[in-house]
Every structure is written in structure tokens, then in C-alpha cells.
Amino acid sequence: MSSTPEPEPRTPRSALVFDDPLDQQSSDDTDRGWGGRPQGDSAADLKRFLDEKPPHHL
């Protein structure tokens, strides 16, 4: 009678997930993902708009 050693327990592998990634919301779909906007008054919003608008938007 030869006794064979029992195999050591294996750690389970991560399962492959075949879900549709477009069904899940990504971080850039939220204000947090884009950094959000600081709360300000309308004058500050207008100044920011004028400072950041492209040159072809006159």
C-alpha cells in the first residue's frame, strides 16, 4: 500500500466576466470623474467662459 500525498489546495482563479462594459457607469460619466465644478456665482462663470472659449468663438 503506497500512500500518495494529498495535493495541496489551490487558490481559485479569477473568473472571466463577459458582461457588456457599456452597461456599467464609468467614473467619467459623473461629475466626480471630470473633477466637478466648484460652486460659484454667475459672474465667475462668465469670466471662466470668456477665458476658456476657443478663439473661433467670438
C-alpha positions as CSV (number, residue, x, y, z in Angstrom):
1,M,0.0,0.0,0.0
2,S,1.6,3.2,-1.1
3,S,0.1,6.3,0.2
4,T,0.2,9.2,-2.1
5,P,0.3,12.7,-0.6
6,E,-2.8,14.7,-1.0
7,P,-2.5,17.6,-3.4
8,E,-2.3,21.0,-1.8
9,P,-5.4,23.1,-2.1
10,R,-5.3,25.5,-5.0
11,T,-6.3,29.1,-4.8
12,P,-9.2,29.7,-7.1
13,R,-8.6,31.8,-10.2
14,S,-10.5,34.9,-11.0
15,A,-13.5,34.1,-13.2
16,L,-13.7,35.7,-16.6
17,V,-16.5,38.1,-16.8
18,F,-18.2,38.6,-20.2
19,D,-20.6,41.3,-19.2
20,D,-21.2,44.2,-21.5
21,P,-18.9,47.0,-20.2
22,L,-21.2,49.7,-21.7
23,D,-23.9,48.6,-19.3
24,Q,-21.9,49.9,-16.3
25,Q,-21.3,53.6,-15.5
26,S,-17.7,54.7,-15.7
27,S,-16.2,57.3,-13.4
28,D,-16.1,59.9,-16.2
29,D,-19.9,59.6,-16.6
30,T,-20.1,61.5,-13.3
31,D,-19.1,65.0,-12.1
32,R,-16.5,63.3,-9.8
33,G,-14.8,61.8,-12.8
34,W,-14.3,65.1,-14.5
35,G,-13.3,66.8,-11.4
36,G,-16.6,68.5,-10.9
37,R,-17.2,72.2,-10.9
38,P,-16.7,74.5,-8.0
39,Q,-19.9,76.3,-7.0
40,G,-19.6,79.9,-8.0
41,D,-21.6,82.9,-8.9
42,S,-22.7,83.7,-12.5
43,A,-20.1,86.4,-12.9
44,A,-17.3,83.9,-12.2
45,D,-19.0,81.5,-14.7
46,L,-19.0,84.2,-17.3
47,K,-15.4,85.1,-16.7
48,R,-14.4,81.4,-16.9
49,F,-16.3,81.0,-20.2
50,L,-14.6,84.1,-21.7
51,D,-11.2,82.9,-20.5
52,E,-11.6,79.4,-21.8
53,K,-13.5,79.8,-25.1
54,P,-11.7,78.9,-28.3
55,P,-10.6,81.8,-30.5
56,H,-13.0,80.9,-33.2
57,H,-16.0,81.5,-30.8
58,L,-16.2,85.3,-31.0
